């Protein structure tokens, strides 16, 4: 089990990225949150099995409309007791 803090750059706003993140998190059994930033990036914290997180990231790269040009990711401490994945507005 790991938790990652991730910034996504590229065509990641206005293309269903947060919706896709929520769908993928549910599909892969992940928790955390995702939100748009004012500078055009998307910020996410995601927690779960490393293989499942990789599966989630692959789902973004397979999307027709999302085009990620850069991913900045660091491991951070786990959030004990977190139960779901949230979209923040």
C-alpha positions in Angstrom: 0.0 0.0 0.0 1.3 3.4 -1.0 0.1 7.0 -1.3 1.2 9.3 -4.1 0.8 13.1 -4.5 0.7 13.7 -8.2 0.6 16.8 -10.5 -0.5 16.2 -14.1 0.3 18.7 -16.8 -1.0 18.9 -20.4 -4.5 18.8 -21.8 -6.0 17.7 -18.4 -8.8 20.2 -17.8 -12.1 20.3 -19.6 -11.6 16.8 -20.9 -13.2 14.7 -18.2 -10.0 14.0 -16.3 -11.6 14.2 -12.8 -14.5 12.0 -13.9 -12.1 9.5 -15.4 -10.0 9.6 -12.2 -13.1 8.8 -10.1 -14.1 6.0 -12.4 -10.6 4.5 -12.4 -10.3 4.8 -8.6 -13.5 2.9 -8.1 -12.5 0.3 -10.7 -9.0 -0.3 -9.1 -10.1 0.0 -5.5 -8.2 3.2 -4.8 -8.8 6.1 -2.4 -7.8 9.8 -2.4 -8.9 12.9 -4.2 -8.5 14.9 -7.4 -8.9 18.6 -8.2 -8.2 21.2 -10.9 -5.7 23.9 -10.2 -5.9 27.5 -11.5 -2.6 27.1 -13.5 -4.2 24.4 -15.7 -2.7 21.3 -14.0 -4.6 18.7 -12.1 -3.6 17.7 -8.6 -4.2 14.2 -7.1 -3.5 12.2 -4.0 -4.1 8.5 -4.6 -3.7 5.6 -2.2 -3.7 1.8 -2.8 -1.8 -1.0 -4.3 1.0 0.2 -6.5 -0.1 -2.0 -9.4 -3.6 -0.6 -9.2 -2.2 2.9 -9.2 -0.3 2.1 -12.3 -3.5 0.7 -13.9 -5.2 4.0 -13.1 -2.4 6.0 -14.7 -2.6 3.8 -17.8 -6.3 4.5 -18.1 -5.5 8.2 -18.5 -3.0 7.5 -21.3 -5.5 5.4 -23.1 -8.1 8.1 -23.1 -8.8 9.9 -26.4 -9.2 13.4 -25.0 -6.7 13.5 -22.1 -3.1 14.3 -23.1 -0.6 14.2 -20.3 2.7 15.9 -21.0 4.2 15.7 -17.5 3.6 13.8 -14.3 5.3 15.0 -11.1 4.8 12.3 -8.4 6.1 11.8 -4.9 5.3 9.2 -2.3 3.7 10.6 0.9 2.5 9.0 4.2 -0.6 6.9 4.1 -4.0 8.3 5.2 -5.3 5.7 7.6 -9.0 5.1 7.5 -9.6 6.8 4.2 -12.6 5.0 2.5 -13.3 6.6 -0.9 -12.0 8.7 -3.7 -13.3 12.3 -3.9 -13.5 14.9 -6.6 -12.9 18.4 -5.2 -14.2 21.5 -6.8 
